[in-house]
């Protein structure tokens, strides 16, 4: 059997959406399921229906939250692909 592409796998998984949601609802409503299983199923249903709640970002200090982005350029010598520091060029 040939390897499935990500698109094919997503399509197959989406074809089971109704059954998966029914299963989650069944676990959530089951009196025999553990509380942890019921809460987990309820969270999964809410996340899929309403999206995950936004995550708040907290700063360690009293100042504004800072983001630092680093862009690094790596030069590779075609004669020596193992050399990625670019110092020998």
C-alpha positions as CSV (number, residue, x, y, z in Angstrom):
1,X,0.0,0.0,0.0
2,X,1.5,3.4,-1.0
3,X,2.2,6.0,1.6
4,X,-0.7,8.4,2.1
5,X,-0.1,12.1,1.8
6,X,-1.0,14.4,4.6
7,X,-4.0,15.7,2.6
8,X,-5.3,12.1,2.1
9,X,-4.8,11.3,5.8
10,X,-6.7,14.5,6.8
11,X,-9.5,13.7,4.4
12,X,-9.8,10.2,5.9
13,X,-9.8,11.6,9.5
14,X,-12.4,14.2,8.7
15,X,-14.6,11.5,7.3
16,X,-14.8,10.1,10.8
17,X,-15.7,13.5,12.5
18,X,-19.3,12.7,13.2
19,X,-18.4,9.4,14.8
20,X,-15.6,10.9,16.8
21,X,-17.8,13.7,18.1
22,X,-20.5,11.2,19.0
23,X,-17.9,9.1,20.9
24,X,-16.7,12.2,22.8
25,X,-20.3,13.1,23.7
26,X,-20.9,9.5,24.8
27,X,-17.8,9.6,27.1
28,X,-18.8,13.0,28.4
29,X,-22.3,11.9,29.3
30,X,-21.4,8.4,30.6
31,X,-21.9,7.9,34.3
32,X,-19.4,5.0,34.1
33,X,-16.6,7.1,32.8
34,X,-14.1,8.6,35.2
35,X,-14.4,12.3,36.0
36,X,-11.0,12.9,34.2
37,X,-12.3,11.1,31.0
38,X,-15.6,13.1,31.1
39,X,-13.7,16.4,31.5
40,X,-11.2,15.6,28.8
41,X,-14.1,14.7,26.4
42,X,-15.9,17.9,27.3
43,X,-12.8,20.0,26.7
44,X,-12.2,18.3,23.4
45,X,-15.8,19.1,22.3
46,X,-15.5,22.7,23.4
47,X,-12.1,23.2,21.7
48,X,-13.5,21.8,18.4
49,X,-16.7,23.8,18.5
50,X,-15.4,27.1,19.9
51,X,-11.6,27.0,19.5
52,X,-9.1,26.9,22.3
53,X,-9.2,29.9,24.7
54,X,-6.5,32.5,24.2
55,X,-3.4,32.0,26.2
56,X,-2.4,35.0,28.3
57,X,1.2,36.0,28.2
58,X,2.8,37.2,31.4
59,X,5.9,39.2,31.9
60,X,8.2,38.3,34.7
61,X,8.8,41.9,35.7
62,X,6.7,45.0,36.1
63,X,7.6,46.4,32.6
64,X,5.9,45.7,29.2
65,X,6.1,42.3,27.8
66,X,9.1,42.0,25.4
67,X,9.6,39.7,22.5
68,X,13.0,39.0,21.1
69,X,13.3,37.5,17.6
70,X,16.6,36.2,16.3
71,X,17.3,35.7,12.6
72,X,20.4,33.8,11.9
73,X,22.0,33.4,8.4
74,X,24.1,30.4,7.8
75,X,26.5,30.2,4.9
76,X,27.4,26.8,3.7
77,X,30.6,26.2,1.7
78,X,29.5,24.0,-1.3
79,X,32.9,22.3,-1.1
80,X,32.3,21.4,2.6
81,X,28.6,21.0,3.4
82,X,29.5,20.1,7.0
83,X,30.9,23.6,7.5
84,X,27.9,25.6,8.6
85,X,29.6,28.3,10.6
86,X,30.8,30.2,7.5
87,X,34.2,31.1,9.1
88,X,36.3,29.3,6.5
89,X,34.8,31.2,3.6
